[in-house]
């Protein structure tokens, strides 16, 4: 998929970032979870979805409470429409109880 094609699909996954890492386009999104164990639970929930979809994103727990997911199709070394579908499905998961709330203004 070209970067131009990917840009046309980005409105479907508005909170995700399109990144180019050493020539490989990926979707990336970060969350802050309440605790280390909430991060592991976050990955368990995403992992069940990924396994059911047969499409496995890169999952990163950075520090003790920062969760990062990168989605790309390893077999082709870039993005496919299925990557956007998985990102949209991840966005629909009920993960709010695991996330740290942003302070209200």
N, CA, C and O atoms as a Tinker XYZ file with bonds, in Angstrom:
   420  protein
     1  N      0.848000   -1.170000    0.000000    73     2
     2  CA     0.000000    0.000000    0.000000    64     1     3
     3  C      0.897000    1.237000    0.000000    63     2     4     5
     4  O      1.879000    1.312000    0.739000    81     3
     5  N      0.544000    2.190000   -0.831000    73     3     6
     6  CA     1.306000    3.435000   -0.871000    64     5     7
     7  C      0.928000    4.324000    0.313000    63     6     8     9
     8  O     -0.111000    4.127000    0.944000    81     7
     9  N      1.771000    5.288000    0.601000    73     7    10
    10  CA     1.460000    6.219000    1.683000    64     9    11
    11  C      0.197000    7.010000    1.358000    63    10    12    13
    12  O     -0.599000    7.314000    2.247000    81    11
    13  N      0.019000    7.338000    0.097000    73    11    14
    14  CA    -1.183000    8.062000   -0.327000    64    13    15
    15  C     -2.436000    7.229000   -0.068000    63    14    16    17
    16  O     -3.438000    7.751000    0.421000    81    15
    17  N     -2.385000    5.949000   -0.390000    73    15    18
    18  CA    -3.524000    5.059000   -0.120000    64    17    19
    19  C     -3.794000    4.947000    1.371000    63    18    20    21
    20  O     -4.943000    4.948000    1.810000    81    19
    21  N     -2.720000    4.852000    2.139000    73    19    22
    22  CA    -2.872000    4.770000    3.595000    64    21    23
    23  C     -3.515000    6.043000    4.139000    63    22    24    25
    24  O     -4.374000    5.977000    5.019000    81    23
    25  N     -3.113000    7.179000    3.630000    73    23    26
    26  CA    -3.676000    8.454000    4.097000    64    25    27
    27  C     -5.185000    8.516000    3.848000    63    26    28    29
    28  O     -5.912000    9.128000    4.630000    81    27
    29  N     -5.656000    7.899000    2.782000    73    27    30
    30  CA    -7.100000    7.937000    2.510000    64    29    31
    31  C     -7.874000    7.095000    3.515000    63    30    32    33
    32  O     -9.065000    7.329000    3.723000    81    31
    33  N     -7.216000    6.113000    4.148000    73    31    34
    34  CA    -7.880000    5.265000    5.143000    64    33    35
    35  C     -7.743000    5.801000    6.577000    63    34    36    37
    36  O     -8.457000    5.348000    7.472000    81    35
    37  N     -6.847000    6.746000    6.798000    73    35    38
    38  CA    -6.600000    7.261000    8.148000    64    37    39
    39  C     -7.836000    7.843000    8.832000    63    38    40    41
    40  O     -7.933000    7.732000   10.054000    81    39
    41  N     -8.791000    8.461000    8.118000    73    39    42
    42  CA    -9.985000    8.961000    8.804000    64    41    43
    43  C    -10.794000    7.856000    9.510000    63    42    44    45
    44  O    -11.595000    8.152000   10.398000    81    43
    45  N    -10.594000    6.607000    9.127000    73    43    46
    46  CA   -11.296000    5.496000    9.780000    64    45    47
    47  C    -10.671000    5.140000   11.125000    63    46    48    49
    48  O    -11.300000    4.474000   11.946000    81    47
    49  N     -9.433000    5.585000   11.350000    73    47    50
    50  CA    -8.716000    5.280000   12.597000    64    49    51
    51  C     -8.036000    6.569000   13.090000    63    50    52    53
    52  O     -6.811000    6.645000   13.178000    81    51
    53  N     -8.850000    7.561000   13.404000    73    51    54
    54  CA    -8.361000    8.924000   13.634000    64    53    55
    55  C     -7.362000    9.059000   14.787000    63    54    56    57
    56  O     -6.534000    9.970000   14.767000    81    55
    57  N     -7.417000    8.191000   15.774000    73    55    58
    58  CA    -6.498000    8.322000   16.910000    64    57    59
    59  C     -5.179000    7.577000   16.700000    63    58    60    61
    60  O     -4.299000    7.613000   17.560000    81    59
    61  N     -5.047000    6.914000   15.573000    73    59    62
    62  CA    -3.816000    6.201000   15.241000    64    61    63
    63  C     -2.909000    7.120000   14.436000    63    62    64    65
    64  O     -3.376000    8.048000   13.776000    81    63
    65  N     -1.609000    6.853000   14.497000    73    63    66
    66  CA    -0.630000    7.613000   13.724000    64    65    67
    67  C     -0.075000    6.725000   12.624000    63    66    68    69
    68  O      0.166000    5.535000   12.830000    81    67
    69  N      0.123000    7.311000   11.469000    73    67    70
    70  CA     0.781000    6.631000   10.368000    64    69    71
    71  C      2.264000    6.958000   10.478000    63    70    72    73
    72  O      2.652000    8.125000   10.424000    81    71
    73  N      3.086000    5.935000   10.631000    73    71    74
    74  CA     4.525000    6.151000   10.776000    64    73    75
    75  C      5.267000    5.372000    9.700000    63    74    76    77
    76  O      4.820000    4.319000    9.245000    81    75
    77  N      6.400000    5.913000    9.311000    73    75    78
    78  CA     7.279000    5.248000    8.363000    64    77    79
    79  C      8.574000    4.977000    9.105000    63    78    80    81
    80  O      9.327000    5.898000    9.423000    81    79
    81  N      8.825000    3.710000    9.378000    73    79    82
    82  CA     9.995000    3.319000   10.154000    64    81    83
    83  C     10.926000    2.515000    9.257000    63    82    84    85
    84  O     10.661000    1.353000    8.949000    81    83
    85  N     12.010000    3.141000    8.845000    73    83    86
    86  CA    12.977000    2.497000    7.949000    64    85    87
    87  C     12.312000    1.965000    6.682000    63    86    88    89
    88  O     12.623000    0.868000    6.219000    81    87
    89  N     11.398000    2.754000    6.131000    73    87    90
    90  CA    10.733000    2.380000    4.893000    64    89    91
    91  C      9.526000    1.474000    5.064000    63    90    92    93
    92  O      8.904000    1.084000    4.076000    81    91
    93  N      9.182000    1.130000    6.305000    73    91    94
    94  CA     8.019000    0.276000    6.581000    64    93    95
    95  C      6.919000    1.135000    7.199000    63    94    96    97
    96  O      7.095000    1.704000    8.276000    81    95
    97  N      5.795000    1.220000    6.512000    73    95    98
    98  CA     4.670000    1.984000    7.052000    64    97    99
    99  C      3.928000    1.140000    8.067000    63    98   100   101
   100  O      3.689000   -0.050000    7.862000    81    99
   101  N      3.562000    1.794000    9.187000    73    99   102
   102  CA     2.869000    1.126000   10.288000    64   101   103
   103  C      1.814000    2.068000   10.852000    63   102   104   105
   104  O      1.891000    3.287000   10.694000    81   103
   105  N      0.828000    1.472000   11.511000    73   103   106
   106  CA    -0.107000    2.232000   12.335000    64   105   107
   107  C      0.375000    2.116000   13.769000    63   106   108   109
   108  O      0.732000    1.027000   14.219000    81   107
   109  N      0.389000    3.228000   14.488000    73   107   110
   110  CA     0.861000    3.218000   15.879000    64   109   111
   111  C     -0.084000    4.040000   16.743000    63   110   112   113
   112  O     -0.540000    5.117000   16.361000    81   111
   113  N     -0.359000    3.495000   17.920000    73   111   114
   114  CA    -1.188000    4.212000   18.890000    64   113   115
   115  C     -0.655000    3.911000   20.283000    63   114   116   117
   116  O     -0.181000    2.810000   20.559000    81   115
   117  N     -0.743000    4.913000   21.158000    73   115   118
   118  CA    -0.263000    4.784000   22.538000    64   117   119
   119  C     -1.393000    5.066000   23.514000    63   118   120   121
   120  O     -2.283000    5.872000   23.246000    81   119
   121  N     -1.339000    4.389000   24.646000    73   119   122
   122  CA    -2.272000    4.597000   25.744000    64   121   123
   123  C     -1.471000    4.636000   27.039000    63   122   124   125
   124  O     -0.355000    4.121000   27.102000    81   123
   125  N     -2.040000    5.244000   28.064000    73   123   126
   126  CA    -1.475000    5.182000   29.410000    64   125   127
   127  C     -2.448000    4.406000   30.272000    63   126   128   129
   128  O     -3.620000    4.765000   30.388000    81   127
   129  N     -1.949000    3.334000   30.878000    73   127   130
   130  CA    -2.789000    2.489000   31.723000    64   129   131
   131  C     -2.554000    2.832000   33.191000    63   130   132   133
   132  O     -1.570000    3.483000   33.542000    81   131
   133  N     -3.478000    2.381000   34.041000    73   131   134
   134  CA    -3.413000    2.717000   35.472000    64   133   135
   135  C     -2.228000    2.073000   36.175000    63   134   136   137
   136  O     -1.571000    2.713000   36.996000    81   135
   137  N     -1.952000    0.826000   35.866000    73   135   138
   138  CA    -0.895000    0.090000   36.558000    64   137   139
   139  C     -0.231000   -0.875000   35.576000    63   138   140   141
   140  O     -0.725000   -1.094000   34.470000    81   139
   141  N      0.879000   -1.437000   35.994000    73   139   142
   142  CA     1.578000   -2.433000   35.194000    64   141   143
   143  C      0.659000   -3.613000   34.872000    63   142   144   145
   144  O      0.604000   -4.071000   33.731000    81   143
   145  N     -0.064000   -4.103000   35.887000    73   143   146
   146  CA    -0.932000   -5.257000   35.647000    64   145   147
   147  C     -2.114000   -4.901000   34.743000    63   146   148   149
   148  O     -2.616000   -5.761000   34.020000    81   147
   149  N     -2.561000   -3.649000   34.777000    73   147   150
   150  CA    -3.610000   -3.216000   33.848000    64   149   151
   151  C     -3.062000   -3.235000   32.418000    63   150   152   153
   152  O     -3.801000   -3.529000   31.478000    81   151
   153  N     -1.785000   -2.927000   32.247000    73   151   154
   154  CA    -1.152000   -3.012000   30.932000    64   153   155
   155  C     -1.144000   -4.439000   30.413000    63   154   156   157
   156  O     -1.400000   -4.676000   29.233000    81   155
   157  N     -0.851000   -5.388000   31.292000    73   155   158
   158  CA    -0.870000   -6.792000   30.895000    64   157   159
   159  C     -2.284000   -7.246000   30.538000    63   158   160   161
   160  O     -2.471000   -8.013000   29.594000    81   159
   161  N     -3.273000   -6.778000   31.288000    73   159   162
   162  CA    -4.672000   -7.097000   30.986000    64   161   163
   163  C     -5.078000   -6.483000   29.646000    63   162   164   165
   164  O     -5.783000   -7.114000   28.858000    81   163
   165  N     -4.635000   -5.265000   29.393000    73   163   166
   166  CA    -4.872000   -4.591000   28.115000    64   165   167
   167  C     -4.375000   -5.485000   26.975000    63   166   168   169
   168  O     -5.084000   -5.702000   25.993000    81   167
   169  N     -3.158000   -5.996000   27.117000    73   167   170
   170  CA    -2.588000   -6.859000   26.083000    64   169   171
   171  C     -3.354000   -8.172000   25.955000    63   170   172   173
   172  O     -3.489000   -8.703000   24.853000    81   171
   173  N     -3.851000   -8.696000   27.060000    73   171   174
   174  CA    -4.623000   -9.939000   26.996000    64   173   175
   175  C     -5.879000   -9.738000   26.157000    63   174   176   177
   176  O     -6.213000  -10.566000   25.309000    81   175
   177  N     -6.572000   -8.623000   26.404000    73   175   178
   178  CA    -7.806000   -8.328000   25.665000    64   177   179
   179  C     -7.512000   -8.114000   24.182000    63   178   180   181
   180  O     -8.208000   -8.656000   23.323000    81   179
   181  N     -6.487000   -7.329000   23.883000    73   179   182
   182  CA    -6.108000   -7.098000   22.484000    64   181   183
   183  C     -5.628000   -8.405000   21.855000    63   182   184   185
   184  O     -5.911000   -8.676000   20.688000    81   183
   185  N     -4.904000   -9.213000   22.628000    73   183   186
   186  CA    -4.391000  -10.482000   22.119000    64   185   187
   187  C     -5.493000  -11.446000   21.716000    63   186   188   189
   188  O     -5.361000  -12.150000   20.714000    81   187
   189  N     -6.576000  -11.491000   22.478000    73   187   190
   190  CA    -7.711000  -12.359000   22.131000    64   189   191
   191  C     -8.295000  -11.923000   20.787000    63   190   192   193
   192  O     -8.554000  -12.757000   19.920000    81   191
   193  N     -8.500000  -10.616000   20.618000    73   191   194
   194  CA    -9.003000  -10.098000   19.348000    64   193   195
   195  C     -8.040000  -10.442000   18.212000    63   194   196   197
   196  O     -8.460000  -10.934000   17.165000    81   195
   197  N     -6.761000  -10.185000   18.421000    73   195   198
   198  CA    -5.761000  -10.431000   17.379000    64   197   199
   199  C     -5.738000  -11.907000   16.984000    63   198   200   201
   200  O     -5.655000  -12.235000   15.800000    81   199
   201  N     -5.811000  -12.779000   17.962000    73   199   202
   202  CA    -5.808000  -14.216000   17.678000    64   201   203
   203  C     -7.048000  -14.616000   16.883000    63   202   204   205
   204  O     -6.965000  -15.407000   15.943000    81   203
   205  N     -8.189000  -14.068000   17.264000    73   203   206
   206  CA    -9.431000  -14.351000   16.532000    64   205   207
   207  C     -9.376000  -13.844000   15.095000    63   206   208   209
   208  O     -9.954000  -14.447000   14.191000    81   207
   209  N     -8.677000  -12.733000   14.898000    73   207   210
   210  CA    -8.551000  -12.137000   13.562000    64   209   211
   211  C     -7.435000  -12.807000   12.751000    63   210   212   213
   212  O     -7.379000  -12.656000   11.531000    81   211
   213  N     -6.553000  -13.542000   13.422000    73   211   214
   214  CA    -5.404000  -14.127000   12.737000    64   213   215
   215  C     -4.423000  -13.065000   12.268000    63   214   216   217
   216  O     -3.718000  -13.245000   11.275000    81   215
   217  N     -4.387000  -11.956000   12.997000    73   215   218
   218  CA    -3.537000  -10.815000   12.619000    64   217   219
   219  C     -2.928000  -10.264000   13.895000    63   218   220   221
   220  O     -3.655000   -9.775000   14.760000    81   219
   221  N     -1.627000  -10.332000   14.029000    73   219   222
   222  CA    -0.971000  -10.094000   15.306000    64   221   223
   223  C     -0.119000   -8.826000   15.289000    63   222   224   225
   224  O      0.907000   -8.772000   14.611000    81   223
   225  N     -0.544000   -7.809000   16.033000    73   223   226
   226  CA     0.215000   -6.552000   16.086000    64   225   227
   227  C      1.414000   -6.688000   17.017000    63   226   228   229
   228  O      1.518000   -7.632000   17.800000    81   227
   229  N      2.310000   -5.721000   16.907000    73   227   230
   230  CA     3.425000   -5.628000   17.849000    64   229   231
   231  C      2.914000   -4.891000   19.086000    63   230   232   233
   232  O      2.366000   -3.794000   18.981000    81   231
   233  N      3.097000   -5.498000   20.250000    73   231   234
   234  CA     2.618000   -4.936000   21.514000    64   233   235
   235  C      3.822000   -4.549000   22.361000    63   234   236   237
   236  O      4.741000   -5.348000   22.539000    81   235
   237  N      3.820000   -3.325000   22.884000    73   235   238
   238  CA     4.944000   -2.835000   23.681000    64   237   239
   239  C      4.426000   -2.255000   24.999000    63   238   240   241
   240  O      3.517000   -1.425000   25.002000    81   239
   241  N      4.996000   -2.688000   26.096000    73   239   242
   242  CA     4.737000   -2.079000   27.396000    64   241   243
   243  C      6.018000   -1.328000   27.752000    63   242   244   245
   244  O      7.045000   -1.932000   28.064000    81   243
   245  N      5.936000   -0.010000   27.700000    73   243   246
   246  CA     7.104000    0.847000   27.877000    64   245   247
   247  C      7.007000    1.496000   29.251000    63   246   248   249
   248  O      5.992000    2.102000   29.593000    81   247
   249  N      8.078000    1.362000   30.038000    73   247   250
   250  CA     7.987000    1.808000   31.417000    64   249   251
   251  C      7.020000    0.874000   32.123000    63   250   252   253
   252  O      6.948000   -0.308000   31.788000    81   251
   253  N      6.302000    1.368000   33.060000    73   251   254
   254  CA     5.371000    0.498000   33.787000    64   253   255
   255  C      3.924000    0.716000   33.385000    63   254   256   257
   256  O      3.058000   -0.081000   33.744000    81   255
   257  N      3.642000    1.806000   32.630000    73   255   258
   258  CA     2.231000    2.071000   32.340000    64   257   259
   259  C      1.955000    2.676000   30.963000    63   258   260   261
   260  O      0.889000    3.251000   30.745000    81   259
   261  N      2.886000    2.555000   30.054000    73   259   262
   262  CA     2.673000    3.081000   28.706000    64   261   263
   263  C      2.570000    1.927000   27.718000    63   262   264   265
   264  O      3.504000    1.141000   27.557000    81   263
   265  N      1.431000    1.841000   27.069000    73   263   266
   266  CA     1.135000    0.775000   26.127000    64   265   267
   267  C      1.214000    1.354000   24.722000    63   266   268   269
   268  O      0.649000    2.411000   24.443000    81   267
   269  N      1.921000    0.654000   23.842000    73   267   270
   270  CA     2.035000    1.064000   22.445000    64   269   271
   271  C      1.722000   -0.150000   21.576000    63   270   272   273
   272  O      2.228000   -1.248000   21.809000    81   271
   273  N      0.882000    0.071000   20.574000    73   271   274
   274  CA     0.590000   -0.980000   19.601000    64   273   275
   275  C      1.009000   -0.479000   18.225000    63   274   276   277
   276  O      0.693000    0.641000   17.825000    81   275
   277  N      1.727000   -1.341000   17.516000    73   275   278
   278  CA     2.077000   -1.084000   16.118000    64   277   279
   279  C      1.453000   -2.186000   15.276000    63   278   280   281
   280  O      1.591000   -3.373000   15.570000    81   279
   281  N      0.763000   -1.764000   14.221000    73   279   282
   282  CA     0.114000   -2.721000   13.328000    64   281   283
   283  C      0.688000   -2.541000   11.930000    63   282   284   285
   284  O      0.749000   -1.434000   11.396000    81   283
   285  N      1.101000   -3.651000   11.361000    73   283   286
   286  CA     1.554000   -3.703000    9.978000    64   285   287
   287  C      1.583000   -5.168000    9.579000    63   286   288   289
   288  O      1.628000   -6.052000   10.435000    81   287
   289  N      1.557000   -5.421000    8.294000    73   287   290
   290  CA     1.560000   -6.795000    7.819000    64   289   291
   291  C      2.997000   -7.223000    7.577000    63   290   292   293
   292  O      3.629000   -6.815000    6.602000    81   291
   293  N      3.493000   -8.041000    8.468000    73   291   294
   294  CA     4.892000   -8.461000    8.429000    64   293   295
   295  C      5.236000   -9.161000    7.113000    63   294   296   297
   296  O      6.330000   -8.976000    6.578000    81   295
   297  N      4.306000   -9.963000    6.592000    73   295   298
   298  CA     4.566000  -10.760000    5.392000    64   297   299
   299  C      4.896000   -9.907000    4.173000    63   298   300   301
   300  O      5.645000  -10.338000    3.295000    81   299
   301  N      4.336000   -8.690000    4.116000    73   299   302
   302  CA     4.619000   -7.824000    2.966000    64   301   303
   303  C      5.499000   -6.636000    3.347000    63   302   304   305
   304  O      5.900000   -5.856000    2.484000    81   303
   305  N      5.797000   -6.498000    4.634000    73   303   306
   306  CA     6.645000   -5.395000    5.073000    64   305   307
   307  C      5.987000   -4.039000    4.942000    63   306   308   309
   308  O      6.643000   -3.060000    4.587000    81   307
   309  N      4.694000   -3.970000    5.226000    73   307   310
   310  CA     3.980000   -2.699000    5.145000    64   309   311
   311  C      2.519000   -2.867000    5.505000    63   310   312   313
   312  O      2.123000   -3.849000    6.133000    81   311
   313  N      1.728000   -1.893000    5.098000    73   311   314
   314  CA     0.318000   -1.856000    5.470000    64   313   315
   315  C     -0.583000   -2.491000    4.419000    63   314   316   317
   316  O     -0.312000   -2.446000    3.219000    81   315
   317  N     -1.667000   -3.084000    4.918000    73   315   318
   318  CA    -2.757000   -3.561000    4.079000    64   317   319
   319  C     -4.061000   -3.055000    4.686000    63   318   320   321
   320  O     -4.067000   -2.508000    5.788000    81   319
   321  N     -5.147000   -3.236000    3.974000    73   319   322
   322  CA    -6.451000   -2.823000    4.490000    64   321   323
   323  C     -6.773000   -3.552000    5.794000    63   322   324   325
   324  O     -7.423000   -2.986000    6.673000    81   323
   325  N     -6.323000   -4.803000    5.925000    73   323   326
   326  CA    -6.573000   -5.565000    7.152000    64   325   327
   327  C     -5.968000   -4.897000    8.387000    63   326   328   329
   328  O     -6.499000   -5.046000    9.488000    81   327
   329  N     -4.883000   -4.176000    8.221000    73   327   330
   330  CA    -4.281000   -3.461000    9.349000    64   329   331
   331  C     -5.218000   -2.375000    9.858000    63   330   332   333
   332  O     -5.346000   -2.178000   11.066000    81   331
   333  N     -5.866000   -1.680000    8.951000    73   331   334
   334  CA    -6.820000   -0.642000    9.332000    64   333   335
   335  C     -8.058000   -1.255000    9.987000    63   334   336   337
   336  O     -8.616000   -0.688000   10.927000    81   335
   337  N     -8.477000   -2.401000    9.491000    73   335   338
   338  CA    -9.630000   -3.094000   10.083000    64   337   339
   339  C     -9.314000   -3.495000   11.520000    63   338   340   341
   340  O    -10.135000   -3.297000   12.415000    81   339
   341  N     -8.119000   -4.062000   11.744000    73   339   342
   342  CA    -7.735000   -4.448000   13.106000    64   341   343
   343  C     -7.655000   -3.229000   14.023000    63   342   344   345
   344  O     -8.115000   -3.285000   15.163000    81   343
   345  N     -7.080000   -2.136000   13.544000    73   343   346
   346  CA    -6.999000   -0.916000   14.356000    64   345   347
   347  C     -8.397000   -0.433000   14.753000    63   346   348   349
   348  O     -8.624000   -0.058000   15.903000    81   347
   349  N     -9.314000   -0.444000   13.813000    73   347   350
   350  CA   -10.693000   -0.012000   14.105000    64   349   351
   351  C    -11.344000   -0.939000   15.130000    63   350   352   353
   352  O    -12.078000   -0.477000   16.005000    81   351
   353  N    -11.085000   -2.228000   15.030000    73   351   354
   354  CA   -11.652000   -3.173000   15.993000    64   353   355
   355  C    -11.034000   -2.987000   17.379000    63   354   356   357
   356  O    -11.727000   -3.120000   18.388000    81   355
   357  N     -9.753000   -2.683000   17.435000    73   355   358
   358  CA    -9.114000   -2.400000   18.730000    64   357   359
   359  C     -9.757000   -1.175000   19.360000    63   358   360   361
   360  O     -9.996000   -1.145000   20.567000    81   359
   361  N    -10.037000   -0.165000   18.544000    73   359   362
   362  CA   -10.684000    1.053000   19.060000    64   361   363
   363  C    -12.057000    0.775000   19.656000    63   362   364   365
   364  O    -12.506000    1.516000   20.530000    81   363
   365  N    -12.728000   -0.270000   19.206000    73   363   366
   366  CA   -14.070000   -0.587000   19.701000    64   365   367
   367  C    -14.050000   -1.437000   20.973000    63   366   368   369
   368  O    -15.093000   -1.640000   21.595000    81   367
   369  N    -12.873000   -1.934000   21.365000    73   367   370
   370  CA   -12.785000   -2.724000   22.590000    64   369   371
   371  C    -13.073000   -1.855000   23.808000    63   370   372   373
   372  O    -12.741000   -0.669000   23.815000    81   371
   373  N    -13.679000   -2.426000   24.824000    73   371   374
   374  CA   -13.947000   -1.697000   26.058000    64   373   375
   375  C    -12.723000   -1.788000   26.968000    63   374   376   377
   376  O    -12.593000   -2.718000   27.764000    81   375
   377  N    -11.840000   -0.819000   26.838000    73   375   378
   378  CA   -10.589000   -0.803000   27.594000    64   377   379
   379  C    -10.537000    0.335000   28.613000    63   378   380   381
   380  O     -9.538000    0.493000   29.314000    81   379
   381  N    -11.598000    1.119000   28.697000    73   379   382
   382  CA   -11.582000    2.332000   29.517000    64   381   383
   383  C    -11.230000    2.089000   30.980000    63   382   384   385
   384  O    -10.537000    2.911000   31.581000    81   383
   385  N    -11.686000    0.987000   31.570000    73   383   386
   386  CA   -11.408000    0.745000   32.983000    64   385   387
   387  C     -9.916000    0.482000   33.258000    63   386   388   389
   388  O     -9.469000    0.536000   34.404000    81   387
   389  N     -9.168000    0.202000   32.203000    73   387   390
   390  CA    -7.734000   -0.053000   32.353000    64   389   391
   391  C     -6.892000    1.212000   32.189000    63   390   392   393
   392  O     -5.724000    1.251000   32.576000    81   391
   393  N     -7.504000    2.240000   31.611000    73   391   394
   394  CA    -6.767000    3.447000   31.244000    64   393   395
   395  C     -6.739000    4.491000   32.347000    63   394   396   397
   396  O     -7.687000    4.642000   33.118000    81   395
   397  N     -5.642000    5.194000   32.397000    73   395   398
   398  CA    -5.518000    6.323000   33.308000    64   397   399
   399  C     -6.336000    7.466000   32.737000    63   398   400   401
   400  O     -6.246000    7.756000   31.544000    81   399
   401  N     -7.106000    8.098000   33.544000    73   399   402
   402  CA    -7.945000    9.228000   33.087000    64   401   403
   403  C     -7.108000   10.489000   32.978000    63   402   404   405
   404  O     -6.232000   10.758000   33.800000    81   403
   405  N     -7.407000   11.252000   31.938000    73   403   406
   406  CA    -6.756000   12.541000   31.800000    64   405   407
   407  C     -7.396000   13.509000   32.773000    63   406   408   409
   408  O     -8.613000   13.489000   32.952000    81   407
   409  N     -6.595000   14.364000   33.409000    73   407   410
   410  CA    -7.196000   15.327000   34.348000    64   409   411
   411  C     -8.135000   16.277000   33.610000    63   410   412   413
   412  O     -7.831000   16.726000   32.505000    81   411
   413  N     -9.265000   16.576000   34.219000    73   411   414
   414  CA   -10.201000   17.503000   33.597000    64   413   415
   415  C     -9.764000   18.935000   33.881000    63   414   416   417
   416  O     -9.181000   19.231000   34.924000    81   415
   417  N    -10.057000   19.804000   32.940000    73   415   418
   418  CA    -9.656000   21.214000   33.072000    64   417   419
   419  C    -10.674000   22.010000   33.815000    63   418   420
   420  O    -10.493000   23.212000   34.014000    81   419
